[in-house]
C-alpha cells in the first residue's frame, strides 16, 4: 500500500523514461504533421503555395493561434531559432509574451507531436468518472425527494429544500477545489473529490432523519462540486490541440451518469417501499463512486499537469511529465529543459548550465510558515485579477460567469424536480391541487421513473452531436455558435413543456427534446469555459464559474418551494427566462476558441 501511495505522488524525472528523447535533427520525423499529412505535400502546404487546381493553402498568418501547428513537420522548424520565432508570433496587444506563455506553447507543441495515445484515452475515461459522478448524484438526489417526503412526512414543496443543502456543498466544493487545484495541484483534487463523495454518499443511506440526510447531502456535494472544474482543466492540459473536440465529447459521461441514476432509481425506488427504495438506491450509487475512486487512485498512475508544474516553477518535472506521456503512448519527444530555456532566454543553443541554475532556485526549501502564507494568498483577489488583465479577457470572463450563473439557477428549476413534474401527468394548469401540500409519494409511480429514464437516454446523443459541431467552420456553429443555438432551443422547449404539455406523452416528448438540447449546451459550456482561461488561472476561472453556477442553483429550490400555487408551472417559466438570458450573454462573448492554442 505504501508503495502504491508513493508511486502515485512521487516527483517525476526524465530518467524514469529512457528511450523517448530524440534530437532536434530527428524531431520532424516524429511530428504531428508527419503522421497526419503525406510528406510530399508538406512543403507546399506550409509555404501557402497554390496547388494545381489553383486553391491556395492556408497561410499560418491567417490564424496566429494555430500557426505553430501548421508549420510543424519541416526540419528547419525544429531548431532553437524556429522555436523562438514560433513562441513569439502573434499579437498580444503590444505586450510581450511571458516566459510561462512561451514555454506553454512549446509544451503544447510537444504534446501535439506525441498525439493521442494510451495515456490520453485512459485519462478520458477517468476524467469522465468525474462528469459521471456529478450528474449521478445531482439527478440521483432529485429522484429521492418523493421517498424522503413519504418517510419523513414532509410536503412535496417543502422537501425541495433538500436540494438546497446539496447545492450549498456544491458551491463550497466548486470554489475550494477549483482554486485549490491551481495551488495544490490538479492531481490531489482529482482523487480527493470522488473519495469524499463516495464516503458521505454511502453514509447518507443510513441517515435516520431528514436533517441528517440534508447534512450528508451537503457533505457529498462538497466533494462532487469539484469534479467538473478540476477534471475538465486536467484533461484539457493533456489534450493535443488537434483533438480538442474530445473535451466536448467528455461531456457524454454526464448524461450517462443521469441514465445510470435513473435506471437504478427505477429498479429500487420504483419497486420497493419508500423507506427502503431510496436507501438501496443511494447506497448503490455510493458504491459505484467508491469503485471509481479506487480505480483512479490505485490502478492508474496520474501525472501532474505539466502546465501547473511550469506555473509553480517546477520546470524539470514538467518536462519529465511530457516524457512520461510519450513513454506511455509509445512515442518520442524532443522536449528538454535546455530547449525551453534556450528558446525563452534567447540563447543561440541549449546550454546545460541554464536548467541547473533554475533548478537550484526553484527547489530551494521554504519554511512551513511561508508555504502556508503562499497558499492563503493564492485564495485572495490576486488569484482572480489576471482574469481581467485586458478588456477582451475581462469582458469574456464576466459574460461566461453570467451564463454560468443564469444556467445554474434555470437548469435545476426544471431538472431537479422533473420527476415531480412528470408525475402530474400534464396537469399544469397553474391552479393548486387540493393535495398539493400533502401529496403522497405513492403518486410517483414506477412509470414516472421509467419516463425519467427515457428522458435520460434521449440526452446522450446530444453530447455526441456537440463534439462534432464545436469544430465545424460554420459561423453559426463552433464553440460559441453551438452553445448559443442549443441554449435557445432549450429555452423554447421549456416554454412548450408548460404551455402544451397537457398529456403524459407530450410531457415526455418535450422533456426528451429538452434533455437533448441541454446536454449539447452543458457539453459545450464545460469545454468552452476552460479553453478561455490561461492555465495559471484556469482552475480559478472555471472554479468561480462553477461556484456561481452552484450558488444560483442553491437559490433554485428555495424559489421552487416558495412560489405560489402547486409549483409546477411558475418554476419552469422562470427556468425558460433564465436560460434565454444566458443565450443573450453567449452571443455577446467576443472570443471563439476553435483552433486556438491553450496557454
C-alpha positions in Angstrom: 0.0 0.0 0.0 2.8 2.4 0.9 4.5 1.8 -2.5 1.2 2.5 -4.3 0.8 5.8 -2.5 4.4 6.7 -3.0 4.4 5.9 -6.7 1.2 7.9 -7.2 2.7 11.1 -5.8 6.4 11.0 -6.3 8.2 13.6 -8.3 8.7 12.8 -12.0 12.2 12.6 -13.6 13.2 12.2 -17.2 15.5 9.4 -16.0 12.3 7.3 -15.4 11.5 7.2 -19.1 14.5 6.1 -21.1 14.4 5.9 -24.9 11.8 8.6 -25.6 14.1 11.6 -26.3 15.1 12.3 -29.8 17.4 15.1 -31.1 16.0 18.2 -32.9 17.5 16.9 -36.1 15.2 13.9 -35.9 12.2 15.7 -34.3 10.4 16.3 -37.6 10.2 12.5 -38.2 8.0 12.2 -35.0 5.9 15.4 -35.5 2.1 15.6 -35.7 2.3 16.7 -39.3 4.5 13.7 -40.4 1.7 11.4 -39.2 -1.3 13.3 -40.4 -0.2 14.6 -43.9 1.6 13.0 -46.8 5.3 14.1 -46.8 5.2 15.1 -50.4 2.6 17.8 -49.7 4.2 19.3 -46.6 6.3 21.9 -48.1 3.7 23.4 -50.4 1.1 23.4 -47.7 3.3 25.0 -45.2 4.5 27.7 -47.6 1.0 28.6 -48.5 1.5 27.9 -52.3 -1.2 27.2 -54.8 -1.9 23.7 -55.8 -2.6 22.6 -59.4 -6.2 23.4 -59.1 -5.5 27.0 -58.1 -6.5 26.6 -54.5 -4.4 28.4 -52.0 -3.3 26.5 -49.0 -4.0 28.2 -45.6 -1.3 30.7 -44.6 -0.3 30.3 -41.0 -0.6 34.0 -40.6 -4.4 33.7 -41.2 -4.7 32.1 -37.8 -1.9 33.2 -35.4 -3.1 30.8 -32.7 -2.7 27.7 -34.9 0.2 28.8 -37.0 2.6 26.8 -34.9 0.8 23.6 -35.6 0.6 24.2 -39.3 4.4 24.8 -39.5 5.3 21.5 -37.8 7.0 18.8 -39.8 9.7 20.8 -41.6 13.2 20.1 -40.4 14.3 23.8 -40.1 11.3 24.5 -37.9 12.7 22.1 -35.3 15.6 24.3 -34.2 16.1 26.9 -31.5 15.6 29.8 -33.9 12.5 28.2 -35.3 11.0 27.6 -31.9 12.0 31.2 -30.8 10.1 32.6 -33.8 7.0 30.4 -33.2 6.6 31.2 -29.5 6.8 34.9 -30.1 4.4 35.0 -33.1 1.0 36.6 -32.8 -0.2 39.9 -31.4 -0.7 40.3 -27.6 -1.9 43.9 -27.7 1.6 45.3 -27.6 2.6 43.3 -24.6 5.4 40.8 -24.6 4.8 37.1 -24.1 5.8 36.0 -20.7 8.3 33.2 -20.1 5.4 31.0 -18.9 3.3 31.6 -22.1 6.2 30.9 -24.4 7.1 27.7 -22.6 3.5 26.7 -22.6 3.5 27.0 -26.4 6.4 24.7 -26.6 4.8 22.2 -24.3 1.6 22.4 -26.4 3.7 21.6 -29.5 5.5 18.7 -27.7 2.1 17.2 -26.6 0.7 17.7 -30.1 3.6 15.8 -31.6 3.1 13.0 -29.2 -0.5 12.9 -30.1 -3.5 11.0 -28.7 -2.5 7.6 -27.3 -3.0 5.2 -24.5 -2.5 7.7 -21.7 -4.9 10.3 -23.1 -7.6 7.7 -23.7 -7.2 6.3 -20.2 -7.5 9.9 -18.9 -10.6 10.4 -21.0 -12.3 7.6 -19.1 -11.0 8.6 -15.7 -12.0 12.3 -16.1 -15.3 11.0 -17.4 -15.8 9.4 -14.0 -16.0 13.0 -12.5 -18.6 14.1 -15.0 -20.5 10.8 -14.5 -20.4 11.2 -10.7 -21.6 14.8 -11.0 -24.9 14.0 -12.7 -25.2 10.7 -11.0 -25.6 12.5 -7.7 -27.3 15.7 -9.0 -30.1 13.7 -10.6 -30.0 10.9 -8.0 -30.8 13.2 -5.1 -33.7 14.7 -7.0 -35.0 11.2 -7.5 -35.0 10.6 -3.8 -37.2 13.5 -2.9 -40.6 11.7 -3.2 -39.3 8.9 -0.9 -37.9 11.4 1.6 -41.3 13.1 1.6 -43.0 9.9 2.4 -40.6 8.5 5.0 -40.2 11.7 7.0 -43.7 13.1 6.4 -42.7 16.3 4.5 -44.8 18.0 1.9 -43.9 17.9 -1.8 -42.9 21.5 -1.9 -41.0 21.6 1.4 -38.9 18.6 0.6 -37.4 20.6 -2.3 -35.2 22.4 0.3 -33.2 19.1 0.4 -31.5 20.1 -2.8 -30.5 23.5 -1.3 -28.2 21.6 1.1 -26.7 19.7 -1.8 -26.1 23.0 -3.7 -24.6 24.5 -0.6 -22.0 21.8 -0.6 -21.6 22.1 -4.4 -20.9 25.9 -4.0 -18.2 25.4 -1.5 -16.7 22.4 -3.3 -16.5 24.0 -6.7 -14.8 27.1 -5.3 -12.4 25.4 -3.0 -11.4 22.6 -5.4 -11.2 24.9 -8.4 -8.8 27.4 -6.9 -7.2 24.8 -4.8 -6.2 22.8 -7.9 -4.2 25.9 -9.0 -2.4 26.0 -5.7 -2.1 22.4 -4.6 -2.1 20.7 -8.0 -4.7 19.0 -10.2 -3.8 15.5 -9.0 -4.7 15.9 -5.3 -8.1 17.4 -6.2 -8.7 14.8 -8.9 -8.6 12.0 -6.4 -10.0 13.6 -3.3 -13.3 14.8 -4.8 -14.5 11.3 -5.6 -13.4 9.9 -2.3 -15.3 12.5 -0.3 -18.4 12.0 -2.5 -18.3 8.2 -2.0 -17.9 8.2 1.8 -20.6 10.7 2.5 -22.9 9.3 -0.2 -22.8 5.9 1.4 -23.3 7.3 4.8 -26.4 9.2 3.7 -28.1 5.8 3.0 -28.1 5.2 6.8 -29.4 8.6 7.9 -32.2 8.4 10.5 -33.8 11.9 10.0 -34.4 14.4 7.2 -31.9 16.8 8.9 -29.3 14.1 8.8 -30.0 13.4 5.1 -29.6 17.1 4.3 -26.3 17.4 6.2 -24.8 14.3 4.4 -26.1 15.5 1.0 -24.3 18.8 1.7 -21.1 17.0 2.6 -21.1 14.8 -0.5 -21.9 18.0 -2.5 -18.6 19.4 -1.3 -16.8 16.5 -3.0 -18.8 16.2 -6.2 -18.7 20.0 -6.6 -15.0 19.9 -7.6 -15.3 17.2 -10.2 -16.2 19.3 -13.3 -13.8 22.3 -12.8 -10.9 20.1 -11.9 -11.4 17.2 -14.3 -12.1 19.5 -17.3 -9.0 21.6 -16.6 -6.8 18.5 -16.1 -8.0 16.7 -19.3 -7.6 19.9 -21.3 -3.9 20.3 -20.3 -3.0 16.8 -21.5 -5.0 17.1 -24.7 -3.3 17.6 -28.1 -4.7 20.7 -29.9 -5.7 18.5 -32.9 -8.0 16.5 -30.6 -9.6 19.5 -28.7 -13.1 18.4 -29.6 -12.7 15.5 -27.2 -13.1 17.9 -24.3 -16.7 18.4 -25.5 -17.1 14.7 -26.1 -16.1 14.2 -22.4 -19.5 15.6 -21.6 -21.1 12.4 -22.8 -20.3 10.9 -19.4 -22.7 13.5 -17.9 -25.9 12.1 -19.4 -24.6 8.6 -18.9 -24.4 9.4 -15.2 -28.0 10.6 -15.3 -29.1 7.5 -17.2 -27.4 5.2 -14.6 -29.0 7.1 -11.8 -32.5 6.9 -13.4 -32.3 3.2 -14.2 -31.2 2.4 -10.6 -34.0 4.6 -9.3 -36.5 2.8 -11.5 -35.3 -0.5 -10.2 -35.0 0.3 -6.4 -37.3 3.2 -5.7 -40.0 2.2 -8.3 -40.4 -1.3 -6.9 -39.5 -1.1 -3.1 -41.3 0.6 -0.2 -40.5 4.3 0.2 -38.4 3.8 3.3 -36.3 1.1 1.6 -36.0 2.0 -2.0 -34.2 5.3 -1.7 -31.7 3.9 0.8 -30.8 1.0 -1.5 -30.5 3.4 -4.4 -28.2 5.9 -2.6 -26.1 3.1 -1.2 -25.6 1.6 -4.7 -24.5 4.9 -6.4 -22.2 5.5 -3.4 -20.5 2.1 -4.0 -20.2 2.9 -7.7 -18.5 6.2 -6.8 -16.1 4.5 -4.4 -15.2 2.0 -7.1 -14.3 4.9 -9.5 -12.1 6.4 -6.8 -10.3 3.1 -6.3 -9.6 2.8 -10.0 -8.3 6.4 -10.2 -6.1 6.2 -7.1 -4.7 2.6 -7.0 -4.8 1.4 -10.6 -4.0 4.5 -12.7 -0.7 6.5 -12.4 -1.8 10.1 -13.0 0.8 12.7 -13.9 0.5 16.2 -12.5 -0.4 18.7 -15.1 2.8 20.0 -16.9 1.4 23.5 -17.1 0.6 23.5 -13.4 4.2 22.4 -12.7 5.5 25.1 -15.0 3.4 27.8 -13.4 4.8 26.7 -10.0 8.5 26.9 -11.2 8.9 23.1 -11.4 10.2 23.0 -14.9 12.2 19.8 -14.6 9.1 17.9 -13.5 7.0 19.4 -16.3 9.5 18.2 -18.9 9.6 14.8 -17.2 5.8 14.5 -17.4 5.9 15.2 -21.2 8.5 12.4 -21.4 6.2 10.2 -19.3 3.3 10.8 -21.7 5.5 9.9 -24.7 6.6 6.7 -22.9 3.0 5.7 -22.1 1.9 6.4 -25.6 4.8 4.6 -27.3 6.0 7.8 -29.0 9.1 10.0 -29.0 9.6 13.6 -27.9 12.2 16.3 -28.4 11.4 18.5 -25.4 14.2 19.2 -22.8 14.8 21.8 -20.2 17.7 23.1 -22.2 15.4 23.7 -25.2 12.9 25.5 -23.0 15.5 27.8 -21.5 17.3 28.4 -24.8 14.2 29.4 -26.6 12.9 31.7 -23.9 16.2 33.2 -22.7 17.3 34.0 -26.3 20.4 31.7 -26.2 21.8 30.6 -29.5 21.9 27.0 -28.4 20.8 24.9 -25.5 23.1 25.3 -22.5 23.3 22.6 -19.9 24.1 25.2 -17.2 20.9 27.1 -17.5 18.4 24.5 -16.3 20.7 23.6 -13.4 20.7 27.2 -12.2 16.9 27.4 -12.5 16.5 24.1 -10.7 18.6 25.3 -7.8 16.4 28.3 -7.5 13.0 26.6 -7.8 13.9 23.7 -5.5 15.1 25.7 -2.5 13.0 24.8 0.5 10.6 27.2 2.1 9.6 27.2 5.7 6.2 25.9 6.7 5.0 29.4 7.5 6.0 30.7 4.1 4.2 27.8 2.4 1.0 28.5 4.3 1.3 32.2 3.6 1.7 31.5 -0.1 -1.3 29.2 -0.2 -3.6 31.5 1.7 -2.5 34.4 -0.6 -3.5 32.3 -3.6 -7.1 32.4 -2.5 -7.2 36.2 -2.4 -8.3 38.6 -5.1 -4.8 38.5 -6.6 -5.6 35.0 -7.8 -8.6 36.3 -9.9 -7.1 39.6 -11.1 -5.3 38.1 -14.1 -8.7 37.1 -15.4 -9.3 40.8 -16.1 -5.8 41.7 -17.3 -7.1 43.1 -20.6 -10.6 44.4 -21.7 -11.3 41.4 -24.0 -10.5 38.8 -21.5 -12.3 40.7 -18.7 -15.5 41.0 -20.8 -15.3 37.4 -21.7 -14.8 36.4 -18.1 -17.8 38.5 -17.0 -20.1 37.1 -19.7 -19.1 33.5 -19.2 -19.7 33.8 -15.5 -23.1 35.4 -16.2 -24.0 32.5 -18.4 -22.9 30.0 -15.7 -25.0 31.9 -13.1 -28.2 32.1 -15.1 -28.0 28.5 -16.2 -27.1 27.5 -12.7 -30.5 28.7 -11.5 -32.5 27.9 -14.6 -31.3 24.3 -15.0 -32.3 22.9 -11.5 -35.6 24.8 -11.5 -36.6 22.3 -14.2 -34.4 19.2 -13.9 -34.1 18.9 -10.1 -37.9 18.5 -9.9 -38.6 16.8 -13.2 -39.8 13.5 -11.5 -42.4 15.6 -9.7 -43.4 17.5 -12.9 -43.8 14.2 -14.8 -45.9 12.7 -12.0 -48.6 15.3 -12.6 -49.2 13.8 -16.0 -49.8 17.1 -17.7 -52.0 18.7 -15.0 -50.1 22.0 -15.4 -53.0 24.3 -15.2 -51.2 26.5 -12.6 -54.0 26.1 -10.1 -53.0 24.5 -6.9 -54.3 21.0 -6.4 -56.1 20.3 -3.1 -53.5 17.8 -2.1 -50.5 19.9 -3.3 -49.1 20.2 0.1 -49.7 16.7 1.3 -49.4 14.6 -1.8 -48.1 11.2 -1.1 -45.1 9.8 -2.9 -47.2 6.8 -4.0 -48.4 9.1 -6.8 -44.8 8.9 -8.1 -45.2 5.6 -9.8 -42.7 3.2 -11.5 -44.0 4.6 -14.8 -42.7 8.1 -13.8 -39.3 6.7 -13.1 -39.4 4.8 -16.4 -40.2 8.0 -18.3 -37.4 9.8 -16.5 -35.0 7.0 -17.7 -36.3 7.5 -21.3 -35.6 11.2 -20.9 -32.0 10.4 -19.8 -31.5 8.2 -22.8 -32.6 11.0 -25.1 -29.9 13.3 -23.8 -26.9 11.0 -24.6 -26.8 11.8 -28.4 -26.7 15.5 -27.6 -23.1 15.2 -26.3 -22.1 13.3 -29.4 -23.6 16.0 -31.7 -21.9 18.7 -29.6 -18.5 17.1 -30.1 -19.0 17.2 -33.8 -20.4 20.7 -34.1 -17.8 22.5 -32.0 -15.1 22.1 -34.6 -17.2 23.0 -37.7 -16.2 26.1 -39.6 -19.7 27.4 -39.9 -20.1 30.9 -38.3 -23.3 29.5 -36.7 -21.5 26.6 -35.1 -18.1 26.2 -33.5 -17.9 26.6 -29.7 -19.8 29.8 -29.4 -22.5 29.2 -32.1 -23.3 25.6 -30.9 -23.5 26.8 -27.3 -25.9 29.7 -28.2 -28.2 27.7 -30.5 -28.6 24.8 -28.1 -29.3 27.3 -25.3 -32.0 29.0 -27.4 -33.6 25.6 -28.2 -33.6 24.7 -24.5 -35.4 27.9 -23.6 -38.1 27.5 -26.2 -38.9 23.9 -25.2 -39.1 24.8 -21.6 -41.9 27.2 -22.5 -43.5 24.5 -24.7 -43.3 22.0 -21.8 -45.6 24.1 -19.7 -47.8 25.6 -22.4 -48.5 22.4 -24.4 -47.5 19.6 -22.0 -51.1 18.6 -21.3 -50.7 14.9 -21.5 -48.1 12.4 -20.2 -47.0 11.7 -23.8 -46.5 15.4 -24.5 -44.5 15.9 -21.3 -42.3 13.0 -22.2 -41.7 14.3 -25.7 -40.8 17.8 -24.6 -38.6 16.6 -21.8 -36.7 14.4 -24.2 -36.0 17.3 -26.6 -35.1 19.4 -23.6 -32.6 16.8 -22.4 -31.1 16.6 -25.8 -30.6 20.4 -26.1 -29.4 20.8 -22.6 -26.7 18.2 -23.0 -25.4 20.0 -26.0 -25.5 23.2 -24.0 -23.7 21.9 -21.0 -21.2 19.8 -23.0 -20.0 22.8 -25.0 -20.1 25.1 -22.0 -17.9 22.9 -19.9 -15.4 22.6 -22.8 -15.5 26.2 -23.9 -15.0 27.7 -20.4 -11.5 26.3 -19.5 -10.3 27.0 -23.1 -10.9 30.7 -22.5 -8.6 31.0 -19.4 -4.7 30.6 -19.4 -3.5 27.6 -17.3 -2.2 29.6 -14.3 -5.7 30.8 -13.6 -7.7 28.2 -15.4 -8.7 26.4 -12.2 -9.6 29.7 -10.7 -11.7 30.9 -13.7 -13.5 27.6 -14.1 -13.8 27.3 -10.3 -15.5 30.7 -9.9 -17.8 29.9 -12.9 -18.8 26.6 -11.3 -19.2 28.3 -7.9 -21.6 30.9 -9.4 -23.4 28.0 -11.0 -23.8 26.3 -7.7 -24.7 29.5 -5.8 -27.6 30.3 -8.1 -28.5 26.7 -8.0 -28.8 27.0 -4.3 -31.5 29.6 -4.8 -33.4 27.5 -7.2 -35.0 25.0 -4.8 -35.9 27.9 -2.4 -37.8 29.5 -5.3 -39.4 26.2 -6.3 -40.6 25.6 -2.7 -42.0 29.1 -2.1 -43.7 30.1 -5.4 -47.5 30.4 -5.1 -49.7 27.5 -6.3 -48.7 23.9 -6.8 -45.2 24.8 -8.1 -45.4 23.0 -11.4 -45.7 26.0 -13.9 -44.0 29.1 -12.5 -40.6 27.4 -11.8 -40.5 26.2 -15.4 -41.4 29.6 -16.9 -38.7 31.1 -14.7 -36.2 28.5 -15.9 -37.0 29.3 -19.5 -36.4 33.1 -18.9 -33.1 32.4 -17.2 -31.9 30.1 -20.0 -32.9 32.7 -22.5 -30.9 35.3 -20.7 -27.9 33.0 -20.9 -28.4 32.8 -24.6 -28.2 36.6 -24.9 -24.9 36.6 -22.9 -23.4 33.9 -25.1 -23.9 35.8 -28.4 -22.1 38.7 -26.8 -18.9 36.7 -25.9 -16.1 38.2 -28.1 -13.9 35.0 -28.1 -14.1 31.9 -30.2 -11.6 29.2 -29.1 -12.0 26.8 -32.0 -8.5 26.1 -33.3 -6.7 28.3 -30.7 -3.8 27.2 -28.6 -4.3 26.8 -24.9 -1.7 28.5 -22.7 
